[in-house]
Amino acid sequence: MKLYHYVLKGNDVLQKGLLSFAKNPNADLSYYFERTNGKTTHREIVQWMESCYIGRSRAVRGFSEPIKWSEKNTHCLKDFVDQSDLFEIDISKMNEDGLIEAVYVSPSVLDDPKAIEKQVCDELWIKLQNGIDDIDYTPIDWSVCDDKLKRRFAFVRYYLIVVKGGVILPKYLRLVK
């Protein structure tokens, strides 16, 4: 099984691996200031993430398929995709090697419009009881993505893979484009 992750071009992922937030001291903190009620340091944001659920700061986001844009969402997805490298993550091999602690899904807000997000996490996270075996690989309707909530991926499901050590090593990654 595979998941897909995007990283800005000019990265060193194939040398150092794919870093979780906890392992990336150069992570963009500004994205989290508003979401965390004003936490301003890397350490504070890691603590906030861990208050959501154990391992969140060591998790890496993955999509079940590469992003596809349409006329409706070109404004929020095309530049993101064009400015990024796409990596395929071999989660089957990672799982065999005992590196996956947990898998969470953030379902599309369209799947359950009555869902209430937790204030401490500001997103709905559901732990998959059977780990990677519960990942949904049915096609995603990317046309619903929009930036109006400042969370362009709120409208599509994606996964967080909690990784032992917080780094997906290069041997589990393949550069797709």
Buried (B, 14 or more C-beta within 10 A) or exposed (E): BBBBBBBEEEBEBEEEBBBBBBBBEEBEBEEBEEBBEEBEEBEBBBEBBBEBBEBBBBBBBBBBBBBBBEEEBEEBBEEBBEEBBBBBBBBEEBBEEEBBBBBBBBBBBEEEEEEEEEEEBBBBBEEBEEBBEEBEEEEBEBBBBBBEEEBBBBBBBBBBBBBEEBBBBBEBBEEEE
